[in-house]
Amino acid sequence: MPNKCTLDCAFGDKPLRSNSLDPGVISTKLLHAGWFLGGDDVSIGGEEVYATVMEIANGGCNGEYFENVRPARYSPVAGDPLQRKELAELTGKMLERFI
């Protein structure tokens, strides 16, 4: 299910294409100290991120959330039109000084 917020931005004078990905959990000292989780070796995480980026680039994806190299369901909040509008407005305000 494509992210409607991103699809809304994909048209107009300056079209935008955007996707999100979950990079996974990598084994670090901080992870072990704070959350008692194992995590994957960094090489595994890097391979998944690279494979996901290539899938996005080659597939022309837009508005997708990727997990483990595949499109996945995202939070229902992301599909709420009022939440999307508020996020777009807040993001615009935060970026004003840069654009």
MARBA-975130 format. One line per 4 residues: number of its first residue (from 0); for each residue y, x, z of N, C-alpha, C, O, CB. Coordinates in nm, 4 decimals. Glycine has a CB too. Layout:
<atoms>
NUM) Y:X:Z:Y:X:Z:Y:X:Z:Y:X:Z:Y:X:Z; ...
</atoms>
This chain:
<atoms>
0) -0.1169:0.0849:0.0000:0.0000:0.0000:0.0000:0.1234:0.0896:0.0000:0.1476:0.1595:0.0984:-0.0003:-0.0967:0.1221; 0.2004:0.0895:-0.1053:0.3181:0.1757:-0.1127:0.4233:0.1384:-0.0096:0.4368:0.0220:0.0282:0.3782:0.1696:-0.2512; 0.4966:0.2376:0.0346:0.6046:0.2205:0.1302:0.7211:0.1523:0.0590:0.7821:0.2118:-0.0299:0.6482:0.3574:0.1916; 0.7524:0.0296:0.0964:0.8547:-0.0504:0.0285:0.9915:0.0164:0.0359:1.0686:0.0088:-0.0598:0.8619:-0.1905:0.0896
4) 1.0232:0.0817:0.1476:1.1527:0.1499:0.1604:1.1687:0.2533:0.0506:1.2747:0.2619:-0.0115:1.1663:0.2169:0.2987; 1.0663:0.3306:0.0262:1.0727:0.4325:-0.0769:1.0812:0.3694:-0.2149:1.1559:0.4164:-0.3007:0.9519:0.5244:-0.0682; 1.0051:0.2636:-0.2359:1.0090:0.1977:-0.3658:1.1464:0.1380:-0.3923:1.1932:0.1388:-0.5061:0.9017:0.0891:-0.3739; 1.2119:0.0858:-0.2881:1.3472:0.0330:-0.3033:1.4427:0.1410:-0.3531:1.5368:0.1109:-0.4265:1.3973:-0.0245:-0.1704
8) 1.4200:0.2646:-0.3148:1.5080:0.3757:-0.3505:1.4697:0.4424:-0.4820:1.5390:0.5336:-0.5272:1.5075:0.4781:-0.2406; 1.3619:0.3990:-0.5430:1.3118:0.4662:-0.6625:1.3844:0.4256:-0.7897:1.3538:0.4766:-0.8975:1.1659:0.4387:-0.6783; 1.4783:0.3362:-0.7785:1.5513:0.2886:-0.8950:1.6999:0.3135:-0.8744:1.7443:0.3375:-0.7621:1.5235:0.1385:-0.9204; 1.7762:0.3080:-0.9817:1.9208:0.3237:-0.9708:1.9685:0.4531:-1.0333:1.8956:0.5187:-1.1078:1.9633:0.3184:-0.8262
12) 2.0921:0.4890:-1.0018:2.1544:0.6078:-1.0604:2.0857:0.7373:-1.0185:2.0715:0.8295:-1.0988:2.3002:0.6135:-1.0219; 2.0435:0.7438:-0.8937:1.9793:0.8641:-0.8421:1.8432:0.8265:-0.7843:1.8305:0.8112:-0.6628:2.0682:0.9335:-0.7344; 1.7409:0.8111:-0.8689:1.6104:0.7684:-0.8189:1.5503:0.8693:-0.7207:1.5709:0.9901:-0.7326:1.5150:0.7467:-0.9354; 1.4782:0.8182:-0.6270:1.4172:0.8979:-0.5212:1.2669:0.8751:-0.5229:1.2210:0.7616:-0.5352:1.4772:0.8623:-0.3823
16) 1.1915:0.9812:-0.5107:1.0469:0.9707:-0.4957:1.0104:1.0426:-0.3678:1.0465:1.1587:-0.3487:0.9703:1.0305:-0.6191; 0.9391:0.9743:-0.2803:0.9099:1.0319:-0.1496:0.7736:0.9856:-0.1008:0.7367:0.8695:-0.1181:1.0187:0.9941:-0.0482; 0.6997:1.0758:-0.0405:0.5710:1.0459:0.0193:0.5637:1.1144:0.1549:0.6371:1.2096:0.1814:0.4543:1.0911:-0.0727; 0.4760:1.0662:0.2392:0.4559:1.1247:0.3715:0.3123:1.1713:0.3839:0.2218:1.1132:0.3240:0.4905:1.0234:0.4834
20) 0.2917:1.2757:0.4615:0.1548:1.3184:0.4851:0.1367:1.3626:0.6284:0.2269:1.4177:0.6915:0.1165:1.4308:0.3902; 0.0172:1.3365:0.6777:-0.0222:1.3798:0.8109:-0.0872:1.5166:0.7940:-0.1930:1.5268:0.7320:-0.1200:1.2760:0.8806; -0.0257:1.6226:0.8483:-0.0802:1.7563:0.8273:-0.2039:1.7862:0.9109:-0.2635:1.8929:0.8963:0.0246:1.8577:0.8570; -0.2431:1.6950:0.9974:-0.3589:1.7176:1.0826:-0.3195:1.7884:1.2109:-0.2014:1.8114:1.2368:-0.4642:1.7983:1.0086
24) -0.4185:1.8223:1.2900:-0.3956:1.8893:1.4180:-0.4541:2.0299:1.4084:-0.5741:2.0482:1.3876:-0.4596:1.8090:1.5375; -0.3665:2.1278:1.4242:-0.4073:2.2685:1.4138:-0.4220:2.3282:1.5534:-0.3416:2.3008:1.6424:-0.3045:2.3502:1.3304; -0.5230:2.4081:1.5712:-0.5509:2.4714:1.6991:-0.4431:2.5754:1.7323:-0.4281:2.6751:1.6617:-0.6904:2.5369:1.6972; -0.3688:2.5508:1.8402:-0.2662:2.6452:1.8869:-0.2720:2.6528:2.0394:-0.3312:2.5663:2.1039:-0.1231:2.6020:1.8386
28) -0.2111:2.7550:2.0960:-0.2038:2.7661:2.2417:-0.1280:2.6481:2.3013:-0.1662:2.5960:2.4062:-0.1365:2.8981:2.2823; -0.0205:2.6057:2.2348:0.0570:2.4926:2.2832:-0.0274:2.3651:2.2853:-0.0220:2.2887:2.3816:0.1812:2.4725:2.1962; -0.1040:2.3425:2.1814:-0.1904:2.2250:2.1759:-0.2886:2.2257:2.2919:-0.3063:2.1245:2.3597:-0.2658:2.2194:2.0426; -0.3522:2.3396:2.3147:-0.4528:2.3495:2.4208:-0.3897:2.3344:2.5588:-0.4501:2.2745:2.6478:-0.5267:2.4833:2.4117
32) -0.2707:2.3871:2.5775:-0.2038:2.3805:2.7074:-0.1562:2.2400:2.7400:-0.1587:2.1988:2.8560:-0.0864:2.4761:2.7105; -0.1128:2.1661:2.6386:-0.0529:2.0364:2.6659:-0.1427:1.9168:2.6457:-0.1243:1.8148:2.7121:0.0639:2.0202:2.5828; -0.2386:1.9259:2.5568:-0.3136:1.8057:2.5220:-0.4644:1.8208:2.5305:-0.5359:1.7230:2.5085:-0.2775:1.7634:2.3854; -0.5147:1.9365:2.5607:-0.6582:1.9575:2.5760:-0.7384:1.9096:2.4549:-0.8457:1.8509:2.4686:-0.7069:1.8870:2.7001
36) -0.6842:1.9359:2.3372:-0.7522:1.9030:2.2126:-0.7997:2.0305:2.1456:-0.7430:2.1375:2.1679:-0.6596:1.8234:2.1184; -0.9028:2.0200:2.0641:-0.9538:2.1373:1.9949:-0.8672:2.1789:1.8773:-0.8187:2.2919:1.8728:-1.0932:2.1115:1.9476; -0.8473:2.0888:1.7824:-0.7706:2.1210:1.6628:-0.8503:2.2036:1.5640:-0.9492:2.2678:1.5993:-0.6449:2.1944:1.7002; -0.8051:2.2008:1.4388:-0.8696:2.2761:1.3313:-0.8068:2.4136:1.3158:-0.6946:2.4377:1.3604:-0.8608:2.1993:1.1994
40) -0.8803:2.5025:1.2525:-0.8278:2.6338:1.2168:-0.7136:2.6157:1.1166:-0.7169:2.5241:1.0344:-0.9402:2.7252:1.1577; -0.6154:2.7006:1.1232:-0.4978:2.6884:1.0373:-0.5345:2.6895:0.8889:-0.4661:2.6260:0.8086:-0.4000:2.8011:1.0670; -0.6396:2.7593:0.8515:-0.6780:2.7633:0.7104:-0.7233:2.6260:0.6610:-0.7006:2.5916:0.5450:-0.7893:2.8659:0.6887; -0.7855:2.5493:0.7456:-0.8286:2.4147:0.7072:-0.7075:2.3250:0.6900:-0.6990:2.2506:0.5923:-0.9252:2.3554:0.8121
44) -0.6148:2.3308:0.7827:-0.4931:2.2503:0.7730:-0.4133:2.2852:0.6492:-0.3622:2.1964:0.5809:-0.4070:2.2689:0.8967; -0.4022:2.4126:0.6201:-0.3272:2.4561:0.5030:-0.3892:2.4063:0.3738:-0.3178:2.3656:0.2821:-0.3178:2.6065:0.5003; -0.5202:2.4091:0.3658:-0.5895:2.3618:0.2458:-0.5669:2.2130:0.2242:-0.5462:2.1692:0.1110:-0.7392:2.3910:0.2556; -0.5707:2.1340:0.3327:-0.5501:1.9897:0.3198:-0.4075:1.9571:0.2779:-0.3851:1.8704:0.1935:-0.5827:1.9197:0.4511
48) -0.3116:2.0269:0.3370:-0.1714:2.0029:0.3007:-0.1502:2.0381:0.1541:-0.0866:1.9624:0.0808:-0.0752:2.0856:0.3911; -0.2025:2.1514:0.1109:-0.1882:2.1931:-0.0291:-0.2545:2.0914:-0.1222:-0.1958:2.0512:-0.2227:-0.2498:2.3337:-0.0506; -0.3756:2.0505:-0.0888:-0.4465:1.9539:-0.1736:-0.3701:1.8216:-0.1815:-0.3648:1.7593:-0.2875:-0.5890:1.9296:-0.1197; -0.3111:1.7788:-0.0696:-0.2344:1.6545:-0.0691:-0.1099:1.6674:-0.1552:-0.0789:1.5772:-0.2331:-0.1959:1.6158:0.0736
52) -0.0386:1.7777:-0.1423:0.0814:1.7992:-0.2230:0.0461:1.8000:-0.3713:0.1195:1.7432:-0.4522:0.1505:1.9313:-0.1836; -0.0640:1.8628:-0.4079:-0.1053:1.8650:-0.5481:-0.1444:1.7253:-0.5961:-0.1143:1.6885:-0.7097:-0.2224:1.9622:-0.5678; -0.2103:1.6481:-0.5122:-0.2466:1.5099:-0.5474:-0.1211:1.4273:-0.5721:-0.1152:1.3499:-0.6677:-0.3321:1.4451:-0.4356; -0.0215:1.4435:-0.4868:0.1048:1.3711:-0.5017:0.1740:1.4139:-0.6309:0.2186:1.3293:-0.7085:0.1974:1.3959:-0.3795
56) 0.1830:1.5443:-0.6541:0.2532:1.5960:-0.7725:0.1833:1.5538:-0.9019:0.2496:1.5146:-0.9979:0.2628:1.7494:-0.7660; 0.0536:1.5613:-0.9050:-0.0207:1.5289:-1.0265:-0.0374:1.3784:-1.0472:-0.0531:1.3328:-1.1605:-0.1565:1.5947:-1.0222; -0.0341:1.3020:-0.9393:-0.0580:1.1589:-0.9496:0.0675:1.0764:-0.9653:0.0595:0.9558:-0.9890:-0.1314:1.1126:-0.8307; 0.1845:1.1391:-0.9525:0.3085:1.0633:-0.9641:0.3233:0.9591:-0.8545:0.3879:0.8563:-0.8746:0.3154:0.9963:-1.0988
60) 0.2645:0.9849:-0.7399:0.2672:0.8890:-0.6296:0.4095:0.8690:-0.5791:0.4935:0.9586:-0.5871:0.1764:0.9361:-0.5151; 0.4343:0.7505:-0.5274:0.5639:0.7208:-0.4690:0.5456:0.6204:-0.3566:0.4836:0.5157:-0.3753:0.6623:0.6671:-0.5756; 0.5995:0.6524:-0.2405:0.5950:0.5613:-0.1273:0.4620:0.5558:-0.0564:0.4328:0.4571:0.0111:0.6304:0.4267:-0.1717; 0.3809:0.6579:-0.0693:0.2490:0.6587:-0.0065:0.2502:0.7406:0.1219:0.3320:0.8308:0.1398:0.1440:0.7139:-0.1033
64) 0.1576:0.7069:0.2102:0.1312:0.7853:0.3305:-0.0086:0.8440:0.3126:-0.1046:0.7703:0.2901:0.1425:0.6974:0.4632; -0.0201:0.9755:0.3226:-0.1484:1.0425:0.3001:-0.2048:1.0964:0.4303:-0.1333:1.1515:0.5139:-0.1328:1.1561:0.1988; -0.3357:1.0786:0.4447:-0.4089:1.1334:0.5585:-0.5415:1.1847:0.5045:-0.6129:1.1115:0.4358:-0.4300:1.0258:0.6728; -0.5747:1.3081:0.5344:-0.6982:1.3698:0.4838:-0.7058:1.3627:0.3314:-0.8104:1.3293:0.2757:-0.8211:1.3012:0.5454
68) -0.5974:1.3933:0.2654:-0.5839:1.4053:0.1204:-0.5894:1.2699:0.0468:-0.5876:1.2673:-0.0762:-0.6928:1.4956:0.0676; -0.5960:1.1593:0.1196:-0.6040:1.0292:0.0552:-0.4948:0.9360:0.1060:-0.4518:0.9476:0.2208:-0.7411:0.9671:0.0784; -0.4496:0.8436:0.0213:-0.3553:0.7434:0.0702:-0.4179:0.6655:0.1863:-0.5362:0.6317:0.1829:-0.3136:0.6470:-0.0441; -0.3378:0.6380:0.2878:-0.3859:0.5672:0.4069:-0.2857:0.4586:0.4449:-0.1731:0.4561:0.3952:-0.4077:0.6659:0.5257
72) -0.3275:0.3707:0.5320:-0.2364:0.2669:0.5806:-0.1359:0.3298:0.6762:-0.1683:0.4197:0.7538:-0.3147:0.1517:0.6507; -0.0145:0.2805:0.6682:0.0887:0.3271:0.7594:0.1200:0.2162:0.8582:0.0688:0.1050:0.8455:0.2162:0.3707:0.6826; 0.2035:0.2459:0.9562:0.2404:0.1493:1.0587:0.3041:0.0254:0.9966:0.3851:0.0381:0.9047:0.3360:0.2129:1.1598; 0.2698:-0.0930:1.0440:0.3317:-0.2156:0.9924:0.4847:-0.2163:1.0087:0.5546:-0.2844:0.9336:0.2723:-0.3366:1.0633
76) 0.5356:-0.1421:1.1050:0.6808:-0.1347:1.1245:0.7475:-0.0806:0.9980:0.8589:-0.1211:0.9648:0.7157:-0.0452:1.2468; 0.6810:0.0098:0.9280:0.7374:0.0690:0.8061:0.7523:-0.0334:0.6948:0.8298:-0.0118:0.6016:0.6503:0.1839:0.7584; 0.6803:-0.1435:0.7023:0.6907:-0.2463:0.6011:0.7895:-0.3570:0.6345:0.8113:-0.4476:0.5542:0.5577:-0.3051:0.5780; 0.8488:-0.3498:0.7521:0.9437:-0.4530:0.7956:1.0792:-0.4319:0.7284:1.1400:-0.3264:0.7462:0.9594:-0.4516:0.9498
80) 1.1285:-0.5304:0.6508:1.2548:-0.5134:0.5773:1.3751:-0.4802:0.6670:1.4604:-0.4001:0.6288:1.2847:-0.6392:0.4995; 1.3819:-0.5411:0.7853:1.4941:-0.5126:0.8758:1.4870:-0.3699:0.9300:1.5892:-0.3023:0.9417:1.4955:-0.6127:0.9924; 1.3664:-0.3249:0.9629:1.3493:-0.1877:1.0105:1.3844:-0.0874:0.9009:1.4471:0.0152:0.9276:1.2051:-0.1653:1.0588; 1.3436:-0.1173:0.7772:1.3747:-0.0279:0.6645:1.5249:-0.0181:0.6434:1.5788:0.0900:0.6198:1.3065:-0.0772:0.5353
84) 1.5920:-0.1331:0.6521:1.7374:-0.1341:0.6328:1.8063:-0.0526:0.7417:1.8954:0.0273:0.7131:1.7913:-0.2787:0.6324; 1.7650:-0.0730:0.8662:1.8254:0.0019:0.9772:1.7988:0.1518:0.9629:1.8884:0.2328:0.9864:1.7709:-0.0488:1.1123; 1.6775:0.1889:0.9251:1.6441:0.3299:0.9061:1.7292:0.3909:0.7954:1.7798:0.5022:0.8102:1.4948:0.3460:0.8734; 1.7455:0.3185:0.6836:1.8268:0.3687:0.5725:1.9719:0.3878:0.6158:2.0350:0.4871:0.5794:1.8195:0.2723:0.4526
88) 2.0249:0.2936:0.6932:2.1633:0.3051:0.7395:2.1810:0.4228:0.8358:2.2759:0.5001:0.8228:2.2069:0.1753:0.8075; 2.0906:0.4359:0.9311:2.0993:0.5460:1.0273:2.0822:0.6819:0.9585:2.1523:0.7778:0.9906:1.9932:0.5290:1.1369; 1.9891:0.6887:0.8646:1.9684:0.8132:0.7910:2.0925:0.8491:0.7112:2.1339:0.9650:0.7090:1.8470:0.8015:0.6980; 2.1522:0.7498:0.6454:2.2752:0.7729:0.5694:2.3876:0.8258:0.6574:2.4604:0.9170:0.6182:2.3197:0.6446:0.5014
92) 2.4014:0.7681:0.7764:2.5055:0.8143:0.8690:2.4814:0.9591:0.9113:2.5750:1.0389:0.9182:2.5109:0.7236:0.9932; 2.3569:0.9920:0.9391:2.3257:1.1284:0.9827:2.3455:1.2301:0.8706:2.3760:1.3462:0.8975:2.1823:1.1356:1.0340; 2.3285:1.1880:0.7455:2.3413:1.2799:0.6327:2.4815:1.2869:0.5726:2.5076:1.3705:0.4862:2.2451:1.2405:0.5266; 2.5715:1.2003:0.6173:2.7061:1.1955:0.5598:2.7745:1.3308:0.5530:2.8396:1.3630:0.4536:2.7911:1.1019:0.6389
96) 2.7604:1.4089:0.6568:2.8303:1.5381:0.6586:2.7718:1.6397:0.5610:2.8351:1.7413:0.5325:2.8270:1.5957:0.7979; 2.6534:1.6139:0.5102:2.5887:1.7070:0.4183:2.6024:1.6668:0.2720:2.5807:1.7491:0.1830:2.4436:1.7192:0.4529; 2.6376:1.5427:0.2463:2.6444:1.4981:0.1062:2.7816:1.4490:0.0692:2.8038:1.4081:-0.0448:2.5437:1.3888:0.0804
</atoms>
